[in-house]
Structure formats: C-alpha cells, structure tokens
C-alpha cells in the first residue's frame, strides 16, 4: 500500500511498524544512546515534563516514513535517563482540527495535579494556504487514551496560518502562552496569549530579534524557562538561505517577561548550539532543581538520507543541563550520562579502540593549542581539529556525503578551547567545549567506526553502552471532547 502524506494511523498499521522497527534495529546507523522513534522519522522533542515520578519525553514522529508525513507524537518515559519505556504513539491526527498533522507543543502539571498537553493542529487548504488550531489534551497511560479539546484557531487576519508550538507558563500569578508565528507580511514573531475568564485571549506580539534583524520569515518552537530568577526565551528562526549560509538556527535571549505580555531584553540574541544539526530544543517544564534540555539532533532545513536509512531517520540529543554563566547559557550532559561508561580505554600510541560505535573522549588543559582527533573505520574518517586558532569539523571523508544537507567542512573559528568532551554514537556526536560554554551537534555517517586517534596529551576515553529500552508497539486511542 502507498501511504499518502496525511494518511491516518490505525491499529492495522502496527504489523508494518514492527517490520520497520526490526529493520531499524539491525541498521548500523541506528544510534544507541540517542532517542529515535519506534520507526519512521522523528523531529521536535515535545511535552517535556516530570509527572508521576517519571520524566515524559514526547517527540514528533512520522511512523510511515523517513519524511515529514503523518505527524504524530511518540512517547518515552524514564526515571533515570538510562532505562526507558517506549509507551507507543500517543497523539495522532484524529479530528477536524488536527487531521493534517499533530504539530509540536508542550506539557505542564496544572493545579489539579493533571498533566496537560498543549499542541498545534495543522489544517491544509491546499499546497500553500493553511490554518492551525491550538488544542489541549490529557493522556491516560493505563487506558492508552488521549482526550482532546479545541482552544482557539489561528487569527488569519494577523497570521498566515503558520502559527504553532504553544508553550504555557505562569508568571505574575497568571497563565500565559507563547506561539511561534508568521505575520501576514511574512515576518517571524512570537504571539502571546493570556488565560482570562476561562479562555485564551491575545495579549501581545513580540519580535524576539529586535535590534538583531534575522530576516526570518517564521519563528517556531519557542520556549520560556527560568534559571533561578533569570528568565530566558529561545526560538528557531527560519530564513531564506542555505544551511551552510546560516539558515535555521536556534537563538536565545535573557528577558524580563512583563505582565502585559511584552519582553524587556536583557541580552543580545545568541546561538544556543553552534552546529548545523540542532533544532527545536525544549526544556522540562517543572524540574525545579535543574533545567534539562533536549533538542532535535537534526534540522528542518536538512534531510540527509543514506541508502541504508529506509525505515527510520533522526534522533534527539542527550539530555543537557542548562546553567547561567555571565548572562550566557552553558549546557552540559546531565550527570546521569556518566552511567553509560562501562570502562576506560587505554591508548596504544594515541589510538583508542572501541566497540559498538559508542565512545566518549574528554580532555583538559588544552590552552587553545593545536590538536587533531580522528574518528575512524578501516577506510573512512571524521577529523576534529584546532589549528591556528580555527576549530574545524571535517566530514568530507565519510561513507555518505551531501554538501547541501551535510556541509563537509565546518569552521567555527576561534573558540579558545581549554577543555573538550565528545559523545560519539553510531551516526552522530555531541561536542562540548569549556565545560559547556559551547555545544556543537553533528550528524555523521561512517559505517563500523571503531577507532579514536588523538594527539591530545591529557585525555580520557571511555567505552559507552547504549540505553536500555523496553519497546511497546502501541497506538493510543484519540477522542475529542466537545465544548
């Protein structure tokens, strides 16, 4: 059967999904400690929340395809970020408000102790014109049930229909919502709503890039969060440019959110991850002791597809703890990631042999000196180097190359590197510089890589294991409540 872009998902499809999953599990490129879908493509992390003593990690999932079709939400739960339960496909297109895609959104625990989900329903009139609806949902894991209700439609007098990705938060003893939006004149903005008299009212429109013009035609996947008393907002800026020329980056600002729904900006606009393979991050809404962020280790501007990837594509990043240092956001793998280490690997003349495509390198006291690190198979390699104060990732000698979707040589210029931590998985890596001052997400495609070659003197290399995942090939029932 040929699946269409907006084919509905039913229980009859579960056997097909199991077939896709089996092939995915045997694929070398299938990452071992980066979450992906049971099958099909994934992108944005959604609904990150701590509830019922578990961390809930939803993600957009298109189970039929490696492309962005049939957008739904898959769900993992975990208590320790090492052992995961894949709960199944939860939110799916099911009504007149989301039948062309369950787009991104967030989750929170309300005053009643319920976990409530806010998301965007996509409706397409034709190949160009569309509208969107903002909906609320409750989920019952025991009964495998999602209950939805409509909140409001996009105001097509203000916006083009590209209006999505609601994030709900409290401040000034009020409940607010921000959405990414595109104005009628094709400008990317944030739309602010407030919950008043049991309904959502438009409050304000914000140019997050004020004084730092991005020429963005859309802003999407916003997030608001606090670190102690500091407030931050980040969002994804879509621009009409190639990936190599700087399109589609995630940027943030320190802000003061006002009661009227406006922002006072307390910092410049800055990138949160320097890599081309990073998008749509979200922070857990209610982990008071620390702020944990997950991102899509990919990009909506980039779709590289080696011939081996036929039943799945894309991953999330590892969980990263956010901290504030001199008004800047630092990010570093959460402490639980250390539990992936199974043994330290000894060097043989600067060569470190590892297994299963999973390894970690740490180095200190670099003092911005020149170095070169190679991740190698028998005849392919990726080179990470610092030469003449230029930090460079060279992907030109991989098994799969695509200059448009995966620019081969990425020059990050002078990052003044003193320490380095690199988490390497089967087909991606995450680089952390100076204890989280900079982060770089990178997709890689080398079959059977197994050697790290490094000329760094003060370094440690660890064999890593993968996540332990209990799989459930399940489809939740979706119902819509009428007001």
C-alpha positions as CSV (number, residue, x, y, z in Angstrom):
1,X,0.0,0.0,0.0
2,X,1.2,3.5,-0.8
3,X,0.9,5.8,2.2
4,X,-0.1,9.4,1.5
5,X,1.2,12.5,3.2
6,X,-1.8,12.7,5.6
7,X,-2.8,9.0,5.8
8,X,-4.4,8.3,9.2
9,X,-2.7,5.8,11.5
10,X,-4.7,2.8,12.7
11,X,-4.1,-0.4,14.6
12,X,-3.9,-2.2,11.3
13,X,-0.6,-0.5,10.7
14,X,1.1,-1.9,13.8
15,X,2.4,-5.0,12.0
16,X,4.1,-2.7,9.4
17,X,5.6,-0.6,12.2
18,X,7.0,-3.7,13.8
19,X,8.6,-4.7,10.4
20,X,10.1,-1.2,10.1
21,X,11.4,-1.4,13.7
22,X,13.1,-4.7,13.2
23,X,15.0,-3.4,10.2
24,X,15.9,-0.2,12.1
25,X,17.3,-2.2,15.0
26,X,19.7,-4.0,12.6
27,X,20.9,-0.8,10.9
28,X,24.4,0.2,11.8
29,X,23.5,3.9,11.8
30,X,20.8,3.3,14.5
31,X,22.1,5.3,17.4
32,X,22.5,3.5,20.8
33,X,22.1,6.4,23.3
34,X,20.1,8.9,21.3
35,X,16.4,8.5,21.3
36,X,14.6,8.0,18.0
37,X,11.1,6.6,17.1
38,X,10.0,3.0,17.1
39,X,10.2,3.5,13.4
40,X,9.8,6.3,10.8
41,X,11.1,9.9,11.1
42,X,11.2,12.0,14.3
43,X,11.9,15.6,14.9
44,X,11.0,18.0,17.7
45,X,11.0,16.9,21.3
46,X,7.6,17.8,22.8
47,X,5.8,17.9,26.1
48,X,8.8,17.5,28.3
49,X,7.5,17.2,31.9
50,X,8.2,15.4,35.2
51,X,5.0,13.6,36.2
52,X,4.0,10.6,38.4
53,X,7.7,10.1,39.4
54,X,8.8,9.8,35.7
55,X,10.2,12.1,33.0
56,X,7.9,12.2,30.0
57,X,9.6,12.7,26.6
58,X,7.3,13.1,23.7
59,X,8.6,13.6,20.2
60,X,7.1,14.3,16.8
61,X,7.0,11.0,14.9
62,X,6.0,10.1,11.3
63,X,5.9,6.3,11.6
64,X,5.1,5.5,8.0
65,X,8.0,7.5,6.5
66,X,11.5,8.8,6.8
67,X,10.0,12.1,5.6
68,X,7.7,14.6,7.5
69,X,4.4,12.8,6.8
70,X,1.6,11.9,9.2
71,X,3.0,13.9,12.1
72,X,2.1,12.4,15.5
73,X,3.6,12.2,18.9
74,X,5.6,9.2,20.2
75,X,6.3,8.9,23.9
76,X,9.2,7.6,26.1
77,X,9.1,7.6,29.9
78,X,12.2,7.2,32.2
79,X,13.2,7.6,35.8
80,X,16.9,7.7,35.3
81,X,17.7,8.7,31.6
82,X,19.3,5.4,31.0
83,X,16.4,2.9,31.2
84,X,13.4,3.9,29.1
85,X,9.9,2.7,28.4
86,X,8.7,3.3,24.9
87,X,5.0,3.8,25.5
88,X,3.8,4.0,21.9
89,X,2.3,6.5,19.5
90,X,0.1,8.8,21.6
91,X,-1.3,11.9,19.9
92,X,-2.4,11.3,16.3
93,X,-4.4,13.2,13.7
94,X,-8.0,12.4,14.6
95,X,-10.3,15.3,14.2
96,X,-11.2,18.4,12.0
97,X,-8.6,20.5,13.9
98,X,-5.5,18.3,13.6
99,X,-6.3,15.9,10.7
100,X,-3.2,17.1,8.7
101,X,-0.7,16.8,11.5
102,X,-0.3,16.9,15.2
103,X,2.4,19.6,15.4
104,X,4.6,20.5,18.3
105,X,3.7,21.7,21.8
106,X,4.5,21.5,25.5
107,X,3.2,20.0,28.7
108,X,2.7,21.1,32.3
109,X,1.3,19.9,35.5
110,X,-1.8,22.0,36.4
111,X,-3.3,23.0,39.8
112,X,-5.4,19.8,39.8
113,X,-2.3,17.6,39.5
114,X,-3.1,16.7,35.9
115,X,-0.5,16.6,33.1
116,X,-2.0,18.7,30.4
117,X,-0.6,18.9,26.9
118,X,-0.9,21.9,24.6
119,X,-0.2,21.4,20.9
120,X,-0.9,22.7,17.3
121,X,-3.3,21.0,15.0
122,X,-2.4,21.6,11.3
123,X,-5.1,22.0,8.6
124,X,-4.1,22.5,4.9
125,X,-6.5,24.1,2.4
126,X,-4.1,23.4,-0.5
127,X,-0.3,23.2,-1.1
128,X,0.2,26.8,0.1
129,X,-2.7,28.0,2.3
130,X,-3.4,26.6,5.7
131,X,-4.7,27.4,9.2
132,X,-3.9,26.0,12.6
133,X,-5.7,25.3,15.8
134,X,-4.4,25.3,19.4
135,X,-5.6,22.3,21.4
136,X,-5.3,20.9,24.9
137,X,-5.1,17.2,25.6
138,X,-5.0,14.9,28.6
139,X,-3.3,11.5,28.4
140,X,-4.1,8.2,30.3
141,X,-1.2,5.8,30.1
142,X,-3.1,2.9,31.7
143,X,-6.1,3.2,29.4
144,X,-3.9,4.2,26.4
145,X,-6.3,7.1,25.8
146,X,-5.8,10.8,24.7
147,X,-8.6,13.2,25.3
148,X,-8.5,16.4,23.2
149,X,-10.3,19.8,23.3
150,X,-10.1,22.8,21.0
151,X,-8.9,26.1,22.5
152,X,-8.8,28.5,19.6
153,X,-8.0,28.9,15.9
154,X,-5.2,31.0,14.4
155,X,-6.2,34.6,13.7
156,X,-5.9,34.6,9.9
157,X,-6.3,38.4,10.0
158,X,-2.9,38.7,11.7
159,X,-1.1,35.5,10.7
160,X,-0.7,33.3,7.6
161,X,-1.7,30.1,9.3
162,X,1.9,29.3,10.2
163,X,1.1,29.6,13.9
164,X,2.3,26.8,16.1
165,X,4.2,25.2,19.0
166,X,2.5,26.5,22.2
167,X,4.4,26.8,25.4
168,X,2.4,27.6,28.6
169,X,3.9,29.0,31.8
170,X,2.9,31.0,34.9
171,X,4.1,34.4,35.9
172,X,2.5,37.3,37.9
173,X,0.0,34.7,39.2
174,X,-1.3,34.4,35.6
175,X,-1.1,31.8,32.9
176,X,0.5,32.8,29.6
177,X,1.1,31.0,26.3
178,X,3.6,31.8,23.5
179,X,3.4,30.5,20.0
180,X,5.7,30.9,17.0
181,X,4.0,32.8,14.2
182,X,4.3,34.3,10.7
183,X,2.6,37.6,10.1
184,X,0.7,38.5,7.0
185,X,3.7,40.3,5.7
186,X,5.9,37.2,6.3
187,X,7.8,38.3,9.4
188,X,8.6,35.8,12.1
189,X,7.3,36.8,15.6
190,X,6.1,35.4,18.9
191,X,2.4,35.6,19.7
192,X,1.5,35.9,23.4
193,X,-1.9,34.9,24.9
194,X,-3.2,35.1,28.5
195,X,-5.8,32.8,30.1
196,X,-8.6,35.1,31.2
197,X,-12.1,34.1,32.2
198,X,-11.6,30.5,31.2
199,X,-10.4,31.3,27.7
200,X,-7.3,32.3,25.9
201,X,-7.0,36.0,24.9
202,X,-4.5,37.5,22.5
203,X,-2.1,39.8,24.5
204,X,0.8,40.9,22.5
205,X,3.2,40.3,19.6
206,X,6.9,40.2,20.2
207,X,9.9,40.5,17.8
208,X,12.4,38.3,19.6
209,X,15.1,39.5,17.2
210,X,14.5,43.2,17.9
211,X,17.7,45.2,17.2
212,X,19.3,42.0,15.7
213,X,17.3,41.6,12.5
214,X,17.3,38.0,11.3
215,X,15.2,38.5,8.2
216,X,13.3,35.5,9.4
217,X,10.0,34.6,7.6
218,X,8.9,32.4,10.5
219,X,9.7,31.8,14.2
220,X,8.9,28.4,15.6
221,X,9.4,26.1,18.6
222,X,9.7,28.8,21.2
223,X,10.4,28.0,24.9
224,X,10.3,30.1,28.1
225,X,12.1,29.0,31.2
226,X,13.8,30.3,34.3
227,X,17.2,29.5,35.9
228,X,16.9,30.7,39.5
229,X,15.5,34.2,38.9
230,X,16.8,34.7,35.4
231,X,14.3,34.3,32.5
232,X,15.2,33.1,29.0
233,X,13.4,32.7,25.8
234,X,14.7,30.8,22.8
235,X,13.2,30.0,19.4
236,X,14.0,28.8,15.9
237,X,14.4,31.4,13.2
238,X,13.6,30.2,9.7
239,X,15.4,32.2,7.0
240,X,15.5,32.0,3.2
241,X,19.1,30.8,2.9
242,X,21.0,27.6,2.6
243,X,22.0,25.6,5.7
244,X,25.7,26.4,5.0
245,X,25.0,30.2,4.9
246,X,23.4,30.2,8.3
247,X,19.7,29.4,7.9
248,X,17.5,27.8,10.6
249,X,19.5,28.4,13.8
250,X,18.2,28.3,17.4
251,X,18.8,31.5,19.3
252,X,18.0,32.8,22.7
253,X,17.8,36.0,24.8
254,X,17.7,36.7,28.5
255,X,14.5,38.6,29.1
256,X,12.2,40.1,31.7
257,X,8.6,39.0,30.9
258,X,6.1,41.8,31.6
259,X,2.6,41.4,32.9
260,X,1.2,42.9,29.7
261,X,2.8,40.1,27.7
262,X,5.8,42.1,26.4
263,X,9.5,41.4,26.9
264,X,12.3,43.5,28.1
265,X,15.5,42.2,26.6
266,X,18.5,41.8,28.9
267,X,21.0,40.3,26.5
268,X,21.8,40.1,22.8
269,X,20.5,37.3,20.6
270,X,22.8,34.3,20.7
271,X,23.0,30.8,19.3
272,X,22.4,28.0,21.8
273,X,24.2,25.3,19.7
274,X,26.8,26.1,17.1
275,X,26.2,23.0,15.0
276,X,24.1,22.8,11.8
277,X,22.4,19.7,13.2
278,X,20.4,21.1,16.0
279,X,16.8,22.4,16.2
280,X,13.6,22.8,18.2
281,X,15.0,22.3,21.7
282,X,12.7,22.2,24.7
283,X,13.2,22.4,28.5
284,X,11.4,20.2,31.0
285,X,8.7,22.5,32.4
286,X,8.8,21.6,36.1
287,X,12.2,20.2,37.2
288,X,12.9,22.9,39.8
289,X,16.3,21.5,40.9
290,X,17.8,21.7,37.5
291,X,16.9,22.8,33.9
292,X,17.2,19.9,31.5
293,X,17.0,20.5,27.7
294,X,16.6,18.1,24.8
295,X,16.9,19.1,21.2
296,X,16.3,17.5,17.8
297,X,19.7,16.4,16.5
298,X,18.8,17.5,13.0
299,X,17.4,20.5,11.3
300,X,14.2,21.3,9.3
301,X,16.5,22.7,6.5
302,X,18.5,19.4,6.3
303,X,17.4,15.9,5.2
304,X,20.3,13.7,4.5
305,X,19.3,10.1,3.7
306,X,22.0,7.5,3.1
307,X,20.6,4.5,1.2
308,X,20.7,2.4,4.4
309,X,18.0,4.6,6.1
310,X,14.7,3.3,4.7
311,X,12.5,2.8,7.8
312,X,13.7,5.5,10.3
313,X,15.6,8.8,10.5
314,X,16.7,11.4,13.1
315,X,17.3,11.4,16.8
316,X,17.1,13.6,19.9
317,X,20.2,14.9,21.7
318,X,21.2,13.6,25.0
319,X,19.7,15.5,27.9
320,X,21.7,18.6,28.7
321,X,21.7,20.6,32.0
322,X,21.4,24.3,31.4
323,X,23.2,26.9,33.6
324,X,23.8,30.6,33.5
325,X,27.3,32.0,33.4
326,X,27.7,35.7,33.0
327,X,24.3,36.1,31.4
328,X,25.1,33.3,28.9
329,X,23.6,29.8,28.7
330,X,26.0,26.9,29.3
331,X,24.9,23.3,28.6
332,X,26.5,20.0,29.5
333,X,25.3,16.4,29.6
334,X,23.4,15.7,32.7
335,X,25.2,13.7,35.3
336,X,23.3,10.5,34.5
337,X,25.1,10.3,31.2
338,X,28.2,9.2,33.2
339,X,26.4,5.9,33.9
340,X,26.8,5.0,30.2
341,X,30.6,4.5,30.8
342,X,31.5,0.8,31.1
343,X,35.3,1.0,31.1
344,X,38.2,3.3,30.4
345,X,40.1,2.6,27.2
346,X,43.9,2.7,27.2
347,X,45.8,4.3,24.5
348,X,48.1,2.5,22.0
349,X,50.3,5.2,20.5
350,X,47.4,7.7,20.5
351,X,44.9,5.1,19.2
352,X,41.8,4.1,21.2
353,X,39.9,1.1,20.0
354,X,36.2,0.9,21.0
355,X,33.2,-1.3,20.2
356,X,29.6,-0.9,19.0
357,X,30.2,2.6,17.7
358,X,29.8,4.3,21.1
359,X,32.6,6.1,22.8
360,X,33.4,9.3,24.8
361,X,36.5,11.5,24.8
362,X,37.4,14.0,27.5
363,X,40.4,16.4,27.5
364,X,41.5,19.2,29.8
365,X,44.3,21.9,29.9
366,X,44.2,22.3,26.1
367,X,45.1,26.0,26.4
368,X,43.8,26.6,22.9
369,X,46.8,24.6,21.4
370,X,46.6,22.9,18.1
371,X,45.2,19.3,18.1
372,X,43.7,16.7,15.8
373,X,41.2,14.0,16.6
374,X,40.1,11.4,14.1
375,X,37.1,9.1,14.4
376,X,37.8,6.2,12.0
377,X,36.7,3.0,10.4
378,X,39.0,0.9,8.3
379,X,39.0,3.5,5.4
380,X,36.8,6.4,6.4
381,X,37.2,9.2,9.0
382,X,35.9,12.4,10.5
383,X,38.5,15.0,11.6
384,X,38.0,17.4,14.5
385,X,40.9,19.8,14.8
386,X,42.1,23.1,16.3
387,X,44.7,24.6,14.0
388,X,45.9,28.2,14.1
389,X,43.0,29.0,16.4
390,X,40.5,27.6,14.0
391,X,38.2,24.9,15.3
392,X,37.1,22.7,12.4
393,X,34.9,19.6,11.9
394,X,35.7,17.9,8.6
395,X,33.1,15.4,7.4
396,X,34.4,15.1,3.8
397,X,35.6,11.5,4.1
398,X,32.5,9.8,5.4
399,X,30.7,6.8,3.8
400,X,27.9,9.2,2.9
401,X,28.3,12.8,1.8
402,X,25.9,15.6,0.8
403,X,27.3,19.0,0.5
404,X,23.9,20.7,0.7
405,X,22.4,18.8,3.6
406,X,25.7,18.0,5.4
407,X,28.3,20.7,4.7
408,X,31.6,18.8,4.7
409,X,33.8,21.3,6.4
410,X,32.5,23.5,9.2
411,X,34.8,26.2,10.5
412,X,33.8,27.5,13.9
413,X,36.7,30.0,14.1
414,X,38.4,30.8,17.4
415,X,36.6,29.2,20.3
416,X,39.6,29.4,22.7
417,X,39.4,25.8,23.7
418,X,40.6,24.7,27.1
419,X,38.5,21.6,27.7
420,X,36.7,19.2,25.4
421,X,34.1,16.5,25.8
422,X,32.8,14.5,22.8
423,X,30.0,11.9,23.0
424,X,30.2,9.7,19.9
425,X,27.3,7.4,18.8
426,X,26.7,5.4,15.7
427,X,25.7,8.3,13.4
428,X,26.0,11.5,15.5
429,X,28.2,13.2,18.0
430,X,27.8,16.0,20.5
431,X,30.8,18.2,21.3
432,X,31.0,20.3,24.5
433,X,33.7,22.9,24.8
434,X,34.9,24.6,28.0
435,X,32.5,22.7,30.3
436,X,29.5,23.8,28.3
437,X,30.4,27.3,27.1
438,X,29.8,26.0,23.5
439,X,27.9,23.0,22.3
440,X,28.1,21.5,18.7
441,X,25.7,18.8,17.4
442,X,26.9,16.9,14.4
443,X,25.4,14.1,12.3
444,X,27.9,11.6,11.0
445,X,27.7,8.6,8.6
446,X,30.7,6.2,8.9
447,X,29.9,2.5,8.9
448,X,31.7,0.5,11.6
449,X,33.8,3.3,13.0
450,X,35.9,1.8,15.9
451,X,39.0,3.9,16.5
452,X,39.7,7.3,18.0
453,X,43.1,8.7,17.1
454,X,44.1,11.7,19.2
455,X,47.2,13.8,19.8
456,X,45.8,15.4,23.0
457,X,48.0,14.6,25.9
458,X,45.7,15.0,28.9
459,X,42.7,12.9,27.8
460,X,40.5,10.1,28.8
461,X,38.5,7.8,26.6
462,X,35.6,5.6,27.7
463,X,33.7,2.8,26.2
464,X,30.0,3.6,26.3
465,X,26.9,1.4,26.4
466,X,23.5,2.2,24.9
467,X,20.2,3.0,26.5
468,X,18.1,0.1,27.8
469,X,14.7,0.4,26.1
470,X,11.6,-1.6,26.7
471,X,9.5,-1.4,23.5
472,X,5.7,-1.3,23.2
473,X,4.3,-1.3,19.7
474,X,1.1,0.5,20.8
475,X,-1.3,3.1,19.3
476,X,-3.3,5.2,21.8
477,X,-7.0,5.9,21.1
478,X,-7.6,9.6,20.5
479,X,-11.0,11.2,21.3
480,X,-12.2,14.8,21.1
481,X,-14.4,16.4,23.7
482,X,-17.0,18.9,22.5
483,X,-17.4,22.1,24.5
